[in-house]
Amino acid sequence: MAKDTQEQNIKDLSPEELNLRIHEAREKLFNLKFSNKTAKLKNPLEIRKIRREIARLLTAAKAKK
């Protein structure tokens, strides 16, 4: 159920908001990857979650065009 509401929230965002969220997610992914290289992360699955979030955001952004 939470996944459905998250997808609905993404679909309701404006293109500018989508681009902002994509940029923030990419920065977070970069920082997580950097942290993982220097020291092990407590939760390495976080990288996968962020990658998938970016994919969802990009899909929604392309659908709006």
Phi, psi and omega in degrees: 000319181296326180295321179297318180290326178294316178296321179294320178297320179295320180293333182277350182286149175283163179302324179293318179294322177299314180298322178295315179294323177297314180299315180296319181293322179294321176297317180296319178297317178301314181296321178294317179296319179296315179296324180292328179286323183278323179208151182294138176283152175291324181228089182293344177290347178299325178299315180297318180298318180292319178301318180290325177296318178299317179298318178297317180295318179295321178297316179294322180294319180290328178291332180284339182281000000 
